[in-house]
Amino acid sequence: MGGLRPWARYGLLVVAHLLALGLGAVVFQALEGPPACRLQAELRAELAAFQAAHRACLPPGALEELLGTALATQAHGVSSLGNSSEGRTWDLPSALLFAASILTTTGYGHMAPLSPGGKAFCMVYAALGLPASLALMATLRHCLLPVLSRPRAWVAVHWQLSPARAALLQAVALGLLVASSFVLLPALVLWGLQGDCSLLGAVYFCFSSLSTIGVEDLLPGHGRSLHPVIYHLGQLALLGYLLLGLLAMLLAVETFSELPQVRAMGKFFRPSGPVTAEDQGGILGQDELALSTLPPAAQASGQAPAC
């Protein structure tokens, strides 16, 4: 494998990605196809039964036209079911959540601009806001990663671990902390408050939010008769959870990407050559960070004696 040319390595990576894409499509088709067909058959049966019971009152095609209009408005986040908590779709908390879903690329799909001006502003807002969000995340990551690296250096010194083992231990600990604090615990709270969702569905919603998949089959408080104040507070809580959770997920992913095993896997697909200034700078930066967290005695013992 080490003797492959760079173009062959890139081709191997593309083929592996396409195989993974095809495998995912086949599995989803096998799992979701039969339930979708059953649900479609049940819907057609209910529609036929309703038309048979009210045939004298409904003109032909009237029910289909009404359902088509309702589904079209529902796709834009406008509901006519009389839910008091969602009477005003574009209020300030809902608009804040929609703006956050754009800047974080989550895209729940529960709302969509209706007017031409709203669609034009959405494109401009995303074009300017996405680079700004990426710059903010990069700045926060640059400030927080050195703080997260100090426990690794302390563990490496006091537990006599190699830097690679200490980095792996830190990555596993941070991953478990993020998974428990931003996936499992919020899922338990959502499961207890929502009432009509399973624990797996709540975990699925939290994971899809933090991974920016953003599916809309479960949105807290969506479609329920809640007091407007409670509904708006839930929207603001979801906004805060989304922003903090994405930052925590980014730090966890960045920590795993800096593991020596992961970096070695990435170097396999790079052209063979000397160490670049960027790689050398990264190595020196990590060494300086590790030395800065050591006690003076440990630093003195690591220095070579003068000749």
C-alpha positions in Angstrom: 0.0 0.0 0.0 2.9 2.4 0.7 4.1 2.0 -2.8 1.0 3.4 -4.4 1.2 6.6 -6.3 -0.8 9.6 -4.9 -3.4 9.5 -7.7 -4.0 5.8 -7.0 -4.5 6.6 -3.3 -7.0 9.3 -4.0 -8.8 7.0 -6.4 -9.0 4.4 -3.7 -10.4 6.9 -1.3 -13.1 8.0 -3.8 -14.0 4.4 -4.6 -14.3 3.6 -0.8 -16.6 6.7 -0.4 -18.8 5.7 -3.3 -19.1 2.2 -1.9 -20.1 3.6 1.5 -22.6 5.8 -0.2 -24.1 2.9 -2.1 -24.2 0.7 1.0 -26.0 3.4 3.0 -28.6 3.8 0.2 -29.2 0.0 0.1 -29.6 -0.3 3.9 -32.0 2.7 4.1 -34.0 1.3 1.2 -34.3 -2.0 2.9 -35.2 -0.5 6.3 -37.5 2.4 5.3 -39.1 1.1 2.2 -41.6 -1.4 3.7 -42.8 1.0 6.5 -43.3 3.8 4.0 -45.4 1.5 1.7 -47.5 0.4 4.7 -48.1 4.0 5.8 -49.0 4.9 2.2 -51.5 2.1 2.0 -53.1 3.1 5.4 -53.4 6.7 4.2 -55.1 5.6 1.0 -57.5 3.4 2.9 -58.4 6.2 5.3 -58.9 8.6 2.4 -61.2 6.1 0.6 -63.2 5.4 3.7 -63.7 9.2 4.4 -64.7 9.8 0.8 -67.2 6.9 0.9 -68.7 8.2 4.1 -69.1 11.8 2.9 -69.5 11.3 -0.8 -72.8 13.2 -0.8 -71.3 16.3 0.9 -68.0 16.5 -1.0 -67.6 17.3 -4.7 -65.2 15.1 -6.6 -61.6 16.1 -6.0 -62.4 18.7 -3.3 -60.8 16.7 -0.5 -57.6 16.2 -2.5 -57.4 19.9 -3.3 -57.9 20.8 0.4 -55.2 18.3 1.5 -52.8 19.6 -1.2 -53.2 23.2 0.0 -52.7 22.2 3.6 -49.6 20.2 2.9 -48.2 23.0 0.8 -48.6 25.5 3.6 -47.3 23.0 6.1 -44.1 22.6 4.1 -43.4 26.4 4.7 -44.1 26.0 8.5 -47.6 27.5 8.4 -50.2 25.4 10.1 -54.0 25.9 10.1 -54.8 23.4 12.9 -55.5 26.0 15.5 -52.5 25.3 17.7 -52.2 28.3 20.1 -48.5 27.9 20.6 -47.8 28.1 16.8 -50.3 30.7 15.8 -47.6 33.1 14.7 -44.9 31.2 12.8 -42.5 34.0 12.2 -42.3 35.4 15.7 -39.0 36.4 17.1 -38.0 33.1 18.9 -38.9 31.1 15.8 -37.1 33.5 13.5 -34.0 33.3 15.8 -34.1 29.5 15.6 -34.4 29.7 11.8 -31.5 32.1 11.5 -29.4 29.8 13.8 -30.3 26.8 11.6 -29.0 28.6 8.6 -25.7 29.8 10.2 -25.0 26.3 11.6 -26.2 24.5 8.4 -28.5 22.4 10.5 -31.6 23.3 8.5 -34.5 21.6 10.4 -36.8 22.4 7.5 -39.7 23.3 9.8 -39.9 26.8 8.3 -39.1 28.3 4.9 -39.3 31.8 3.4 -42.5 32.6 1.6 -41.9 36.0 0.0 -39.4 36.7 -2.8 -37.7 39.3 -0.5 -37.3 36.6 2.2 -35.7 34.2 -0.2 -33.3 36.8 -1.5 -32.4 37.9 2.0 -31.9 34.2 3.0 -29.3 33.7 0.3 -27.4 36.9 1.1 -27.6 36.2 4.8 -26.3 32.7 4.4 -23.5 33.8 2.0 -22.3 36.4 4.5 -23.1 34.6 7.7 -21.6 31.2 7.0 -18.0 32.5 6.6 -18.5 34.6 9.7 -19.7 31.6 11.7 -16.8 29.5 10.5 -14.4 32.2 11.5 -16.0 32.4 15.0 -15.8 28.7 15.4 -12.1 28.7 14.4 -11.4 31.5 16.9 -13.1 29.7 19.7 -11.4 26.4 18.8 -8.0 28.2 18.8 -8.7 29.6 22.3 -10.2 26.4 23.8 -7.9 23.7 22.4 -4.8 24.8 24.5 -7.0 24.7 27.6 -8.1 21.1 26.7 -4.5 20.1 26.1 -3.3 20.9 29.6 -5.0 17.9 31.3 -3.4 15.7 28.7 0.1 17.0 29.6 -0.7 16.6 33.3 -1.8 13.0 32.9 1.2 12.2 30.8 3.6 13.4 33.5 1.8 12.1 36.6 0.7 8.8 35.2 3.9 8.2 33.2 2.0 7.8 29.9 3.4 8.3 26.4 2.1 11.4 24.5 0.1 9.1 22.2 -1.6 7.3 25.0 -2.3 10.5 26.8 -3.9 12.0 23.6 -6.0 8.9 23.1 -7.2 9.0 26.7 -8.1 12.7 26.4 -10.0 12.2 23.2 -12.0 9.3 24.6 -12.8 11.3 27.8 -13.9 14.3 25.9 -16.0 12.2 23.5 -17.8 10.6 26.4 -18.3 13.9 28.1 -19.8 15.5 25.0 -22.0 12.4 24.3 -23.3 12.4 27.8 -23.8 16.1 28.3 -25.1 17.1 24.8 -26.7 13.9 23.5 -27.8 11.5 26.3 -28.8 14.0 29.0 -30.8 16.4 26.6 -32.4 13.3 25.1 -33.6 12.1 28.5 -35.0 15.6 29.2 -36.7 15.7 25.8 -38.1 12.2 26.3 -39.6 13.2 29.6 -41.1 16.5 28.4 -42.3 15.5 24.9 -44.3 12.5 26.0 -45.1 11.3 22.4 -41.6 10.3 21.4 -39.4 7.3 22.2 -36.0 7.5 23.9 -34.4 6.4 20.6 -36.2 9.2 18.8 -35.0 11.8 21.3 -31.4 10.6 21.0 -31.8 10.6 17.2 -33.0 14.2 17.3 -30.0 15.4 19.5 -27.5 13.6 17.3 -29.0 14.8 14.1 -28.9 18.4 15.5 -25.3 18.3 16.6 -24.2 16.6 13.4 -26.0 19.3 11.4 -28.2 16.7 9.6 -31.3 18.5 10.9 -34.2 16.3 10.3 -37.6 17.7 11.2 -39.6 14.6 12.2 -39.2 15.5 15.8 -38.9 19.1 16.9 -39.5 19.9 20.6 -43.0 21.4 21.1 -43.8 21.3 17.4 -47.4 20.4 16.8 -48.4 20.4 20.4 -50.9 22.7 22.2 -48.5 24.6 24.5 -48.8 27.9 26.2 -47.0 30.6 24.0 -44.6 31.5 26.8 -43.5 27.9 27.3 -43.3 27.3 23.5 -41.1 30.4 23.0 -38.8 29.5 26.0 -38.4 26.1 24.4 -37.4 27.7 21.1 -34.8 29.8 22.9 -33.5 26.8 24.8 -33.1 24.8 21.6 -31.2 27.8 20.2 -28.7 27.8 23.0 -28.4 24.0 22.9 -27.7 24.1 19.2 -24.9 26.8 19.5 -23.2 25.2 22.6 -23.6 21.7 21.3 -22.0 22.4 18.0 -19.0 24.0 19.6 -18.6 21.0 21.9 -18.9 18.6 18.9 -16.3 20.6 17.0 -13.8 20.5 19.8 -14.4 16.7 20.2 -13.9 16.1 16.5 -10.8 18.3 16.4 -9.3 16.4 19.4 -9.9 13.1 17.6 -8.4 14.4 14.4 -5.2 15.4 16.2 -4.6 11.8 17.4 -1.4 10.3 16.0 -3.3 7.3 14.6 -5.7 9.6 12.6 -2.8 11.9 11.4 -0.9 8.8 10.2 -4.0 7.7 8.3 -4.2 11.2 6.7 -0.5 11.2 5.8 -1.1 8.0 3.8 -3.1 10.0 1.2 -0.6 12.8 1.0 2.2 13.0 -1.5 5.4 11.7 -0.1 8.0 14.4 0.6 9.8 16.3 3.3 8.1 17.7 6.4 6.4 21.0 5.5 6.8 24.2 7.5 3.1 23.8 8.5 3.6 20.3 9.9 6.8 21.3 11.7 5.1 24.4 13.2 2.3 22.2 14.5 4.7 19.7 16.1 6.7 22.5 17.7 3.4 24.2 18.9 2.3 21.0 20.6 5.7 20.4 22.2 5.8 24.0 23.6 2.2 23.6 24.9 3.1 20.4 26.6 6.3 21.9 28.2 4.4 24.9 29.4 2.1 22.8 31.5 4.9 20.8 33.2 6.2 21.8 36.6 9.7 23.4 36.7 11.3 20.3 38.1 10.1 18.2 35.2 11.2 20.8 32.7 14.7 20.9 34.2 15.0 17.1 34.1 14.1 17.1 30.4 16.8 19.5 29.4 20.1 18.2 28.2 23.1 19.0 30.4 25.5 21.6 29.1 28.8 20.4 27.8 
